[in-house]
Amino acid sequence: MAWEVDAWVWGGLVLGRLAERWSWTKTAKGEPMTRQAVSSDQAPAALGPYSQAIVAGGFVFCSGTAGIDPATGTAGDGIEAQTEQALQNLAAVLEAAGASMADLVKVTIFYADVDDFARLNEVYARHMPDPPPARSAPANVKLPRGLLISIDAIAVLPAAAG
């Protein structure tokens, strides 16, 4: 039917334009998209074979940041302190990538105790832009080193957003 063809053509044009706009797989010259590692000494160093963040295709993909103080290497006491520190660490990594908390589009919060949700959410809300990013928050996650929270995120680079 004609409407099916029109919808397919329209959908293909939209997806084609989006792929072109965001350079999901190739640069403007048709070259493979590059990935650039990002790190900040204002956030804890990666503890394994991963980067604090990767910039690719106009986005910043941030690894999970825990509530560890980068100066001391220790985690704060309680969910509020660890959430605050994790968000400060995330902000530092975003800044090193040329973005900020205002550029967040997706956040995932992994936390150890579902009963901590209201307290971590209160701290989280103080750091988020308006409108806040999309978010997932799986609870009862066993984190390494007795940590209570880990937050990963995706942000759009300001230059790519325009």
C-alpha positions, -999 to 999 in steps of 0.1 A, spaced: 0 0 0 11 36 -7 11 46 30 34 17 39 59 28 12 56 64 23 61 55 60 91 33 50 107 61 29 100 87 55 114 65 83 144 57 62 150 94 56 147 102 93 170 74 104 195 83 76 195 120 86 199 110 123 228 87 115 243 115 94 237 141 121 252 121 150 279 103 129 270 70 146 294 49 126 314 71 103 328 106 102 317 131 76 344 119 53 332 83 56 360 72 79 354 49 109 343 68 140 370 74 165 369 69 202 389 91 226 396 81 262 389 107 289 403 108 324 404 132 353 426 132 383 396 148 401 379 114 400 392 80 412 414 63 387 400 33 368 405 1 388 406 -22 359 408 -24 321 384 4 314 384 42 308 367 67 331 349 78 299 350 75 261 340 103 237 325 90 205 300 102 180 293 135 198 285 117 231 304 111 263 300 75 277 310 76 314 319 44 333 304 38 367 316 63 392 316 53 429 315 74 460 353 72 464 372 103 473 400 106 447 424 122 472 421 96 499 409 65 480 382 59 506 345 58 504 323 80 525 301 68 553 265 62 542 245 65 510 242 103 511 280 108 513 288 82 487 261 96 463 274 131 467 310 120 460 299 98 431 281 128 415 312 150 421 334 124 404 309 121 375 310 159 371 348 159 370 349 133 343 323 151 322 343 184 326 375 166 314 355 155 283 342 190 276 307 185 290 288 190 322 259 176 343 236 199 322 245 177 291 234 144 306 208 124 286 209 90 304 220 80 339 220 45 355 223 43 393 233 9 408 229 8 445 232 -18 472 200 -13 493 166 -5 480 158 12 513 183 39 504 163 51 474 147 82 490 180 94 505 201 89 473 173 104 452 173 136 474 211 140 468 208 131 431 180 157 425 202 185 437 228 178 409 205 173 379 195 198 352 159 207 343 146 186 326 165 158 343 180 130 321 164 97 315 173 73 343 174 37 355 181 27 391 185 -11 397 187 -18 435 201 -46 456 233 -47 435 264 -61 451 292 -36 445 329 -42 450 348 -30 481 315 -27 501 305 4 480 269 15 483 265 32 449 279 34 413 266 59 387 272 56 350 260 81 324 258 93 289 260 130 279 259 148 246 288 171 239 276 207 237 291 212 203 272 182 190 239 193 205 236 225 184 
